[in-house]
């Protein structure tokens, strides 16, 4: 990880791009939404644990802010994952004419 820019290593970037590829766009959307949700879940857990461990220390506020922000993002990625799952279900449902 490039500390100055937050850029991802090439192999992680490639894996994300691979998840987005393919002809089935609803399936790709669900894969990406699931990745975002899982990554955000782990970020929130890490930030919450660090904030709890650092209460009273100078960097507690930064960890607490990250925990709060990641909780908000976690809720949004869960909603995105549900919406993407609905898209995939609709795309795979038999068409009625």
C-alpha positions as CSV (number, residue, x, y, z in Angstrom):
1,X,0.0,0.0,0.0
2,X,1.3,3.4,-0.9
3,X,1.0,5.3,2.3
4,X,1.0,8.7,0.6
5,X,-1.8,8.1,-1.8
6,X,-3.7,5.1,-0.4
7,X,-3.3,3.3,-3.7
8,X,-4.0,-0.4,-3.8
9,X,-1.4,-2.9,-4.8
10,X,-1.7,-4.0,-8.4
11,X,-2.9,-7.5,-7.6
12,X,-5.8,-6.2,-5.5
13,X,-6.7,-3.6,-8.2
14,X,-6.6,-6.5,-10.7
15,X,-8.9,-8.6,-8.6
16,X,-11.5,-5.8,-8.2
17,X,-11.4,-5.2,-12.0
18,X,-11.8,-8.9,-12.6
19,X,-14.9,-8.9,-10.3
20,X,-16.4,-6.1,-12.4
21,X,-15.8,-7.9,-15.7
22,X,-18.1,-10.2,-17.6
23,X,-21.2,-9.9,-19.7
24,X,-23.6,-10.4,-16.8
25,X,-23.7,-6.8,-15.4
26,X,-26.1,-7.6,-12.6
27,X,-23.8,-10.4,-11.4
28,X,-20.8,-8.1,-11.6
29,X,-22.7,-5.5,-9.6
30,X,-23.4,-8.0,-6.9
31,X,-19.8,-9.2,-6.8
32,X,-18.6,-5.6,-6.4
33,X,-21.2,-4.7,-3.8
34,X,-20.3,-7.8,-1.8
35,X,-16.6,-6.9,-2.0
36,X,-17.4,-3.3,-0.9
37,X,-19.6,-4.5,2.0
38,X,-17.0,-7.1,3.2
39,X,-14.1,-4.6,3.1
40,X,-16.2,-2.0,4.9
41,X,-17.2,-4.5,7.6
42,X,-13.6,-5.3,8.2
43,X,-12.6,-1.6,8.3
44,X,-15.4,-0.9,10.8
45,X,-14.3,-3.7,13.0
46,X,-10.7,-2.6,13.0
47,X,-11.5,1.0,13.6
48,X,-13.9,0.2,16.4
49,X,-11.4,-2.1,18.1
50,X,-8.7,0.5,17.9
51,X,-10.9,3.3,19.1
52,X,-11.9,1.2,22.1
53,X,-8.3,0.3,22.8
54,X,-7.1,4.0,22.6
55,X,-9.6,5.8,24.7
56,X,-7.9,8.6,26.5
57,X,-4.9,8.7,24.1
58,X,-4.2,11.5,21.6
59,X,-5.2,9.5,18.5
60,X,-8.5,8.2,19.9
61,X,-10.5,10.8,18.1
62,X,-9.2,9.9,14.7
63,X,-9.9,6.2,15.3
64,X,-13.4,7.0,16.6
65,X,-14.1,9.2,13.6
66,X,-13.0,6.4,11.3
67,X,-15.3,4.0,13.2
68,X,-18.3,6.3,12.9
69,X,-17.7,7.0,9.2
70,X,-17.1,3.3,8.4
71,X,-20.4,2.4,10.2
72,X,-22.3,4.8,7.9
73,X,-20.6,3.4,4.8
74,X,-21.3,-0.2,6.0
75,X,-25.0,0.6,6.1
76,X,-24.9,2.0,2.6
77,X,-22.9,-0.9,1.2
78,X,-25.4,-3.3,2.7
79,X,-28.1,-1.5,0.9
80,X,-26.1,-1.6,-2.3
81,X,-25.6,-5.3,-1.9
82,X,-29.4,-5.8,-1.5
83,X,-30.2,-3.7,-4.5
84,X,-27.6,-5.6,-6.6
85,X,-29.1,-8.9,-5.5
86,X,-32.5,-7.7,-6.5
87,X,-31.2,-6.7,-9.9
88,X,-29.6,-10.2,-10.4
89,X,-32.8,-11.9,-9.3
90,X,-34.9,-9.8,-11.7
91,X,-32.4,-10.5,-14.5
92,X,-32.6,-14.3,-13.9
93,X,-36.4,-14.4,-13.5
94,X,-38.4,-15.9,-16.3
95,X,-39.8,-13.2,-18.5
96,X,-43.6,-12.9,-18.6
97,X,-45.2,-11.7,-21.8
